[in-house]
Amino acid sequence: MAKVVNFHPNMDDDMRDYHKKIRKHRTAVVLKYVIAVCLVLLAVFGIRYYLNNRSYTGYSIASTTERKDTITTKYASFGDNILKYSRDGVSYTDASNSLLFSITYTMQDPILALSEKSGAVADKNGNQIYIFNQEEPKGQITTLLPIKHLAISNQGVVAVLMEESSSSKLEIYSADGTLIGDGIFDLQDAGAPMNLSISSDGTKIAITFAQINGSKLNSCVAVYNFDSVGENYVDQLVFAKNYTEYLIPEVHYFDNSTIAAVGDGILAFYQGTQIPELVQEVTFTDKIKSVFYGKNAVGLVFEDVEGKMLSLYDLKGNLISQIPFSMDYDNIRIEDNRVLIYNDTEMGLYSYNGKECFNYTFENSMVDIFTTKSRSKYLFIYTNETQMIKLQ
């Protein structure tokens, strides 16, 4: 057998040194990359934290636009623009009050339902409903029974609760006004519906019922599934939870799967794409004065002798923060990690962690305030003009 002779005994040592240098180089490159990514992330979180918690002491008027609305006109934020509705019609305008589309009608008491992408306005105790999205009007509905409550999904599916003497009726319509489902609730058996909400995909409807059990008033939170899963259940009822100690008049779908129910002394969260399950129940001894919803939070206002307290919860029932305030508020907006509390002359701005960022009393009376994509810019609605203001 031939013997292999190594004529270069130092070659192995050279190769090992070479590969060692390569490994060191690669490690150094990876380490530099990791450090750079960490620095970028720290900078992003630092900027975000600064913006979320930045304090302001004053403001300037960036622009002013004249407007001519009736004193009964109401306003709502819809997409990136402003929705106006009154007894005479609904119109969709941008921040400069330029008209994007309008619908004319005659209603005694218009009520509004909005999702992220669609909206509907109805005549409460009347029979007319008009459906629209952010581009155009979509359909019209005429009901046979008086309308009490309505909700709308992103696709424009409308759920309507109506009442007659001994029962309530649920009707479901597509965006073009076509009836696609219905159901009847006997008041003696099911109870009286108090409110409803529809999932973002339009396939599930949550309803709260008030029920009389002897001398006690009970509540029931029920979810109906109008997708294929619900066909396997009687009356398509896939979830029901009875509450013997609480009256629960509020229910809200945040998306396709998360529900919040709020009553006198309780906040409950349910989760499930097809069939909900109870996630968390939070109970209180103080009386809830108001309820407000954001995309990812619920705000409960409690009032006592020392003032008011806004308790902010995430969608798992965890307490985010508690914000004490004394203002006699008209509205509270929970948007984009900020909380806006205001009335016609006062405005308070808070971060999600409860830090007060701005508090101001204005000279002129306002009709409404809307947030914008910028954390420092807000839209002030007056009776005769709109102001874009910038906090400073």
C-alpha positions in Angstrom: 0.0 0.0 0.0 1.3 3.4 -1.0 2.1 5.8 1.8 0.9 9.4 1.5 3.6 11.8 2.5 2.7 15.4 3.7 5.2 17.7 2.1 3.6 20.8 3.7 3.2 20.2 7.4 2.2 23.9 8.1 -0.7 23.9 5.6 -3.3 22.5 8.1 -2.4 25.2 10.7 -2.7 27.9 8.0 -6.1 26.6 6.9 -7.3 26.5 10.5 -6.2 30.1 11.1 -7.9 31.1 7.8 -11.2 29.5 8.8 -10.9 31.0 12.3 -10.5 34.4 10.8 -13.5 33.9 8.6 -15.6 32.8 11.5 -14.5 35.9 13.5 -15.3 38.1 10.6 -18.8 36.5 10.1 -19.5 36.8 13.9 -18.4 40.5 13.8 -20.7 41.1 10.8 -23.7 39.4 12.4 -23.0 41.2 15.7 -22.9 44.6 13.9 -26.2 43.7 12.1 -27.9 42.7 15.4 -26.6 45.9 17.1 -27.9 48.0 14.1 -31.3 46.3 14.2 -31.5 46.8 18.0 -30.6 50.5 17.6 -33.2 51.0 14.9 -35.9 49.2 17.0 -34.9 51.3 20.1 -35.1 54.5 18.0 -38.6 53.5 16.6 -39.9 52.6 20.0 -38.4 55.8 21.4 -40.0 57.9 18.8 -43.3 56.1 19.2 -43.1 56.6 23.0 -42.3 60.2 22.6 -45.2 60.8 20.2 -47.6 58.9 22.4 -46.6 60.8 25.5 -45.6 64.2 24.2 -47.2 67.1 26.1 -48.7 70.2 24.5 -49.6 73.5 26.1 -51.2 75.4 23.2 -52.3 75.3 19.6 -52.4 77.1 16.3 -54.9 77.2 13.5 -53.5 75.5 10.4 -56.5 76.1 8.1 -60.1 77.3 8.2 -63.0 76.2 5.9 -66.5 77.7 5.9 -69.5 75.3 6.3 -73.2 75.7 6.3 -75.0 73.0 8.3 -78.2 73.0 10.2 -78.1 73.1 14.0 -79.5 69.5 14.1 -76.7 68.1 12.0 -74.6 65.3 13.7 -71.1 64.2 12.7 -69.2 61.0 12.7 -65.7 59.9 11.7 -65.8 57.5 8.8 -62.6 56.4 7.1 -60.3 59.4 6.6 -63.3 61.8 6.2 -66.3 63.2 8.0 -69.9 61.9 7.8 -72.7 64.4 8.4 -76.3 63.2 8.9 -79.6 64.9 9.8 -83.3 64.6 9.3 -82.9 65.7 5.6 -80.0 63.4 4.5 -76.5 62.1 4.9 -73.4 63.4 3.2 -69.7 62.4 3.2 -67.1 65.2 3.1 -63.4 65.6 3.4 -61.6 67.8 5.9 -62.1 70.8 3.5 -65.8 70.2 3.5 -65.7 69.1 -0.2 -68.6 66.8 -0.9 -67.8 63.2 -1.9 -71.4 61.9 -2.1 -74.8 62.6 -0.5 -78.1 60.9 0.1 -81.4 62.8 0.6 -84.3 61.6 2.6 -86.8 62.7 5.2 -86.5 61.1 8.7 -87.9 62.0 12.1 -85.1 60.4 14.2 -82.0 59.3 12.2 -79.7 56.7 13.8 -76.3 55.7 12.4 -74.5 52.4 12.3 -70.9 52.3 11.1 -68.2 49.7 10.5 -64.7 50.3 9.3 -65.8 50.2 5.6 -69.6 50.6 5.5 -72.4 52.6 7.0 -76.2 52.7 7.3 -78.6 55.4 8.5 -82.1 54.5 9.6 -85.2 56.2 10.9 -85.7 55.0 14.4 -89.3 53.9 15.0 -89.6 54.3 11.2 -89.1 52.0 8.2 -86.3 53.5 6.0 -82.6 52.4 5.9 -80.0 53.7 3.5 -76.7 51.8 3.0 -73.4 53.3 1.8 -69.6 52.7 1.8 -66.7 55.2 1.6 -67.2 55.6 -2.2 -70.9 55.7 -2.9 -74.5 54.9 -1.8 -75.2 51.1 -2.1 -78.8 50.3 -1.3 -82.1 51.2 0.3 -84.3 49.1 2.6 -87.9 49.5 3.6 -89.0 47.4 6.6 -92.6 46.5 7.6 -92.0 46.9 11.3 -90.6 49.9 13.3 -86.8 49.9 13.5 -85.2 49.9 17.0 -81.6 49.0 16.5 -79.2 48.3 13.5 -75.7 47.2 12.9 -73.6 46.9 9.7 -70.5 44.8 8.7 -67.6 45.7 6.5 -69.2 44.1 3.5 -72.4 46.2 4.1 -74.5 43.4 5.6 -77.1 45.1 7.7 -78.8 43.5 10.8 -82.0 45.2 11.9 -84.0 44.7 15.1 -87.7 45.6 15.0 -90.5 45.3 17.4 -94.2 44.5 17.5 -96.6 43.9 20.3 -95.6 40.5 21.5 -92.3 39.8 19.7 -89.2 41.2 18.1 -87.9 40.5 14.7 -84.4 40.3 13.3 -83.9 40.9 9.6 -80.5 40.6 7.7 -80.0 42.4 4.4 -77.1 42.5 1.9 -75.6 45.8 0.8 -78.0 46.1 -2.1 -81.0 45.8 0.1 -81.8 42.1 -0.5 -83.3 40.2 2.5 -80.9 37.3 3.2 -82.1 36.1 6.6 -84.6 36.7 9.5 -85.8 35.4 12.8 -88.5 36.1 15.4 -88.0 36.4 19.2 -91.0 35.8 21.4 -90.8 38.3 24.2 -92.2 35.9 26.8 -89.7 33.1 25.9 -86.5 34.8 24.5 -86.9 38.2 26.3 -86.7 41.7 25.0 -83.7 42.5 22.8 -81.7 45.5 24.1 -78.9 45.8 21.5 -77.1 44.0 18.8 -73.8 43.9 16.9 -72.5 42.2 13.8 -69.1 40.6 13.1 -66.9 42.3 10.6 -67.4 39.5 8.0 -71.2 39.8 8.4 -71.7 36.1 9.4 -72.4 36.4 13.2 -74.7 38.6 15.2 -74.6 39.1 18.9 -77.7 40.2 20.8 -78.4 41.0 24.4 -81.8 40.2 25.9 -83.5 41.3 29.0 -85.5 38.5 30.7 -87.9 38.6 33.6 -87.5 35.7 36.0 -90.2 36.1 38.7 -89.4 39.4 40.3 -85.8 39.5 39.0 -84.6 41.0 35.8 -82.0 38.8 34.1 -79.8 39.1 31.0 -78.7 36.8 28.2 -75.9 37.3 25.7 -76.6 35.3 22.5 -74.6 34.8 19.3 -76.2 33.6 16.1 -74.1 32.2 13.3 -75.4 32.5 9.8 -72.5 30.8 8.2 -72.4 27.0 7.4 -71.4 26.3 11.1 -74.7 27.8 12.3 -76.7 25.4 10.2 -75.9 22.6 12.6 -77.5 24.5 15.5 -81.2 25.0 16.4 -82.2 28.5 15.1 -78.4 29.0 14.3 -77.9 29.9 18.0 -74.2 28.9 18.7 -73.7 30.6 22.0 -75.8 31.8 24.9 -74.8 32.9 28.4 -77.3 33.9 31.1 -76.6 36.5 33.8 -78.9 36.4 36.8 -77.2 39.2 38.7 -76.5 41.8 35.9 -78.5 43.7 33.3 -76.3 43.8 30.2 -77.6 46.4 27.6 -74.3 46.7 25.6 -72.7 44.3 23.2 -70.0 45.1 20.6 -68.1 43.1 17.9 -64.6 44.4 17.5 -63.7 42.3 14.5 -64.6 38.8 13.2 -64.1 37.0 16.5 -63.9 39.3 19.6 -67.0 40.5 21.5 -67.5 42.7 24.6 -70.6 42.8 26.7 -71.1 45.5 29.2 -73.7 45.8 32.0 -74.3 47.4 35.3 -71.3 46.0 37.2 -69.7 43.7 34.7 -67.5 43.7 31.6 -67.3 40.4 29.7 -65.1 39.4 26.7 -65.8 36.5 24.4 -63.6 35.1 21.7 -64.2 32.7 18.8 -64.2 32.8 15.0 -67.2 30.6 14.7 -68.4 29.7 18.2 -67.5 32.2 21.0 -66.1 31.2 24.4 -65.9 33.3 27.5 -62.4 34.8 27.9 -62.7 37.1 30.9 -65.3 38.7 33.2 -64.5 41.8 35.2 -66.9 42.9 37.8 -67.3 46.3 39.6 -69.0 47.7 42.6 -69.1 51.2 41.2 -71.8 52.1 38.7 -70.8 52.5 35.1 -71.8 55.9 33.7 -70.7 55.5 30.0 -69.1 53.0 27.6 -66.8 53.8 24.7 -65.1 51.5 22.2 -61.8 51.8 20.3 -60.4 49.4 17.8 -58.5 47.5 20.5 -59.8 48.8 23.8 -62.9 49.4 25.9 -63.3 52.5 28.0 -65.6 52.6 31.0 -66.4 55.8 32.8 -67.2 55.6 36.6 -68.4 58.6 38.6 -68.2 59.2 42.3 -68.0 62.2 44.8 -64.3 62.7 43.9 -64.9 63.1 40.2 -64.8 60.7 37.2 -62.5 57.8 36.3 -62.0 56.3 32.8 -60.8 52.7 33.1 -59.3 51.4 29.9 -59.2 47.7 29.1 -57.7 45.6 26.3 -59.6 42.9 24.5 -58.6 40.2 27.0 -60.0 42.1 29.9 -56.7 43.4 31.2 -56.7 46.9 32.8 -54.5 49.2 30.6 -54.8 52.3 32.7 -57.1 54.5 34.8 -57.5 58.2 33.9 -59.0 60.5 36.5 -60.7 63.6 35.1 -63.3 66.2 36.2 -64.7 67.4 32.8 -68.4 67.2 32.1 -67.7 65.4 28.8 -69.9 65.2 25.7 -67.9 62.4 24.1 -64.8 60.3 24.4 -62.8 58.9 21.5 -60.4 56.0 21.9 -58.2 56.0 18.8 -54.7 55.1 17.8 -53.3 54.7 21.3 -54.8 58.0 22.4 -57.8 59.0 24.4 -59.7 62.2 23.6 -62.2 63.5 26.2 -64.1 66.7 25.3 -67.2 68.9 25.5 -68.1 72.0 23.5 -65.4 74.2 25.1 -62.9 71.8 26.7 -60.5 69.1 25.4 -58.3 66.6 27.3 -55.8 64.4 25.5 -54.3 61.3 27.2 -52.0 58.5 26.2 -53.0 54.9 26.7 -50.9 54.7 29.8 -52.9 57.5 31.4 -50.5 60.4 30.9 -52.2 63.8 30.3 -50.8 65.2 27.1 -53.1 68.3 26.6 -55.8 70.1 28.5 -57.3 73.3 27.3 -60.4 75.5 27.6 -61.4 77.3 24.4 -63.2 80.6 24.0 -65.7 79.5 21.3 -68.2 76.7 21.5 -67.6 73.7 19.2 -70.0 71.1 17.8 -67.5 68.2 17.6 -63.8 67.3 17.5 -62.2 64.6 15.3 -58.7 63.1 15.3 -56.5 62.9 12.2 -53.6 60.6 11.2 -51.3 63.1 12.8 -51.2 63.0 16.6 -50.8 66.8 16.8 -53.5 67.8 14.4 -57.3 67.8 15.1 -60.4 68.9 13.3 -62.7 71.3 15.1 -66.2 71.5 13.9 -68.1 74.8 14.5 -71.6 75.7 13.4 -70.3 77.9 10.6 -66.7 76.6 9.9 -64.2 73.8 10.3 -60.7 74.5 11.7 -57.7 72.2 11.4 -55.6 72.9 14.5 -52.1 71.9 15.4 -51.1 71.3 19.0 -47.9 73.0 20.2 
